Amino acid sequence: MEIGDLVTINNAPFEGKSLFVYENGDIGVIRGMVRGMSRSYSTCVVMLFKDFNEYHIPMAYMKKMEAPC
């Protein structure tokens, strides 16, 4: 994933809204990257379209949206 990619949240371990505000099914755009020691601990700064706020979300919780062609 790279800055500017559209992503969906679909691997979050909690059902519905939680302390972290984001939930499975939310859509956003990657605004920044924070690299960790492994992919599971790397996070991205994602602006969610539901409230236009930025959140640090683990890469393992996201899936890149791609055109179906």
MARKOL-51430 format. One line per 4 residues: number of its first residue (from 1); for each residue x, y, z of N, C-alpha, C, O. Coordinates in Angstrom, 2 decimals. Layout:
REM residues N
NUM	X/Y/Z/X/Y/Z/X/Y/Z/X/Y/Z  ...
***
This chain:
REM residues 69
1	0.83/-1.18/0.00/0.00/0.00/0.00/0.87/1.24/0.00/1.98/1.26/0.54  0.34/2.29/-0.63/1.08/3.54/-0.75/0.19/4.72/-0.40/-1.03/4.58/-0.33  0.80/5.86/-0.18/0.05/7.08/0.10/-0.86/7.38/-1.08/-0.43/7.34/-2.24  -2.12/7.67/-0.80/-3.10/7.97/-1.84/-4.00/6.80/-2.20/-5.00/6.98/-2.90
5	-3.68/5.59/-1.73/-4.50/4.42/-2.02/-5.81/4.47/-1.26/-5.85/4.90/-0.10  -6.89/4.04/-1.91/-8.17/3.87/-1.23/-8.17/2.52/-0.54/-7.74/1.52/-1.11  -8.65/2.48/0.69/-8.66/1.24/1.46/-10.01/1.05/2.15/-10.74/2.01/2.40  -10.31/-0.20/2.47/-11.46/-0.52/3.30/-10.94/-1.19/4.57/-9.93/-1.88/4.55
9	-11.65/-0.96/5.65/-11.32/-1.63/6.91/-12.15/-2.91/6.92/-13.38/-2.85/6.91  -11.48/-4.07/6.94/-12.26/-5.31/6.94/-11.63/-6.44/7.75/-12.13/-7.56/7.69  -10.60/-6.20/8.49/-10.02/-7.24/9.33/-9.90/-6.80/10.79/-9.16/-7.40/11.56  -10.63/-5.75/11.17/-10.58/-5.27/12.56/-11.16/-6.36/13.47/-12.17/-6.98/13.13
13	-10.53/-6.61/14.62/-10.94/-7.73/15.48/-12.17/-7.48/16.33/-12.55/-8.34/17.13  -12.81/-6.33/16.19/-13.97/-6.03/17.03/-15.19/-5.82/16.16/-15.07/-5.38/15.02  -16.35/-6.13/16.69/-17.60/-5.94/15.96/-18.17/-4.56/16.27/-18.19/-4.14/17.42  -18.62/-3.87/15.25/-19.20/-2.55/15.46/-18.17/-1.54/15.90/-16.97/-1.79/15.85
17	-18.66/-0.39/16.34/-17.77/0.67/16.78/-17.12/0.30/18.10/-17.68/-0.46/18.90  -15.94/0.83/18.32/-15.20/0.56/19.54/-14.49/1.83/19.98/-14.78/2.92/19.48  -13.59/1.68/20.88/-12.78/2.79/21.37/-12.03/3.47/20.23/-11.74/4.66/20.31  -11.71/2.72/19.16/-10.90/3.25/18.07/-11.71/3.98/17.01/-11.11/4.49/16.06
21	-13.02/4.05/17.12/-13.95/4.75/16.23/-14.15/4.03/14.90/-15.29/3.89/14.46  -13.09/3.57/14.25/-13.25/2.91/12.96/-13.82/1.51/13.16/-13.66/0.90/14.22  -14.49/1.00/12.11/-15.08/-0.32/12.15/-14.99/-0.97/10.77/-14.72/-0.30/9.78  -15.22/-2.26/10.72/-15.18/-2.98/9.45/-16.19/-2.36/8.49/-17.33/-2.06/8.87
25	-15.77/-2.18/7.24/-16.63/-1.59/6.22/-16.35/-0.12/5.96/-16.80/0.41/4.95  -15.61/0.55/6.83/-15.27/1.96/6.62/-14.32/2.09/5.43/-13.52/1.19/5.16  -14.42/3.21/4.72/-13.57/3.49/3.55/-12.77/4.74/3.83/-13.27/5.70/4.42  -11.51/4.73/3.39/-10.65/5.90/3.59/-9.52/5.94/2.59/-9.41/5.09/1.71
29	-8.68/6.95/2.75/-7.52/7.13/1.89/-6.28/7.22/2.78/-6.31/7.86/3.83  -5.19/6.57/2.34/-3.95/6.59/3.10/-3.28/7.94/2.95/-3.03/8.40/1.83  -2.98/8.60/4.08/-2.34/9.91/4.08/-0.89/9.85/4.52/-0.14/10.81/4.30  -0.48/8.74/5.13/0.90/8.62/5.60/1.18/7.20/6.03/0.26/6.40/6.22
33	2.47/6.88/6.18/2.89/5.53/6.56/3.78/5.62/7.80/4.59/6.54/7.94  3.62/4.63/8.70/4.49/4.49/9.86/4.96/3.05/9.85/4.20/2.14/10.17  6.21/2.84/9.49/6.74/1.48/9.36/7.14/0.92/10.72/7.74/1.62/11.54  6.80/-0.34/10.95/7.19/-1.04/12.16/8.15/-2.16/11.81/8.64/-2.24/10.68
37	8.43/-3.00/12.77/9.36/-4.11/12.55/8.77/-5.17/11.62/9.51/-5.85/10.90  7.45/-5.32/11.63/6.82/-6.31/10.75/5.53/-5.73/10.21/5.05/-4.70/10.69  4.96/-6.39/9.20/3.73/-5.90/8.58/2.59/-5.80/9.57/1.77/-4.88/9.48  2.50/-6.71/10.52/1.38/-6.71/11.45/1.44/-5.53/12.42/0.41/-5.16/12.99
41	2.61/-4.94/12.61/2.74/-3.80/13.50/2.92/-2.48/12.77/3.03/-1.43/13.42  2.96/-2.50/11.45/3.05/-1.26/10.69/1.67/-0.62/10.64/0.66/-1.31/10.53  1.64/0.70/10.73/0.36/1.40/10.68/0.38/2.45/9.57/1.43/2.85/9.08  -0.80/2.87/9.20/-0.97/3.94/8.23/-1.82/5.03/8.85/-2.69/4.76/9.68
45	-1.57/6.26/8.43/-2.45/7.36/8.80/-3.53/7.38/7.72/-3.24/7.64/6.55  -4.77/7.11/8.12/-5.87/6.98/7.17/-6.93/8.03/7.47/-7.36/8.17/8.62  -7.35/8.76/6.44/-8.46/9.68/6.59/-9.72/8.92/6.18/-9.87/8.52/5.02  -10.61/8.73/7.13/-11.86/8.02/6.85/-12.88/8.99/6.28/-12.99/10.13/6.73
49	-13.63/8.53/5.27/-14.61/9.39/4.62/-15.86/9.63/5.45/-16.62/10.55/5.18  -16.09/8.80/6.48/-17.31/8.98/7.27/-17.26/10.22/8.15/-18.30/10.80/8.46  -16.05/10.65/8.58/-15.96/11.85/9.41/-14.79/12.76/9.03/-14.58/13.79/9.66  -14.02/12.38/8.01/-12.87/13.14/7.51/-11.82/13.43/8.58/-11.15/14.46/8.53
53	-11.70/12.52/9.55/-10.64/12.59/10.56/-9.58/11.55/10.22/-9.85/10.56/9.55  -8.36/11.80/10.70/-7.26/10.87/10.46/-7.05/9.97/11.65/-7.12/10.40/12.80  -6.78/8.68/11.37/-6.57/7.67/12.40/-5.35/6.84/12.04/-5.06/6.64/10.85  -4.63/6.35/13.04/-3.54/5.40/12.84/-4.17/4.01/12.88/-4.68/3.59/13.92
57	-4.12/3.31/11.76/-4.77/1.99/11.65/-3.72/0.98/11.19/-2.99/1.24/10.23  -3.64/-0.17/11.85/-2.68/-1.21/11.44/-2.95/-1.68/10.00/-4.10/-1.82/9.59  -1.88/-1.91/9.26/-2.01/-2.36/7.87/-2.75/-3.69/7.78/-3.43/-3.96/6.79  -2.62/-4.52/8.81/-3.28/-5.82/8.79/-4.80/-5.71/8.83/-5.49/-6.67/8.50
61	-5.34/-4.56/9.21/-6.79/-4.36/9.28/-7.37/-3.84/7.98/-8.59/-3.72/7.85  -6.52/-3.53/6.99/-6.99/-2.87/5.77/-6.79/-3.72/4.53/-5.96/-4.63/4.48  -7.59/-3.40/3.53/-7.45/-4.03/2.21/-7.54/-2.91/1.17/-8.43/-2.06/1.23  -6.61/-2.93/0.23/-6.57/-1.93/-0.82/-7.74/-2.13/-1.79/-8.02/-3.25/-2.21
65	-8.41/-1.04/-2.15/-9.51/-1.12/-3.13/-8.89/-1.01/-4.53/-8.07/-0.14/-4.79  -9.31/-1.91/-5.40/-8.81/-1.90/-6.76/-9.97/-1.99/-7.74/-11.03/-2.53/-7.42  -9.77/-1.45/-8.93/-10.80/-1.52/-9.97/-10.99/-2.96/-10.42/-10.01/-3.68/-10.60  -12.24/-3.39/-10.59/-12.50/-4.78/-11.02/-12.36/-4.94/-12.53/-13.36/-5.01/-13.23
69	-11.13/-4.99/-13.03/-10.95/-5.15/-14.47/-9.99/-6.27/-14.81/-9.74/-6.53/-15.98
***
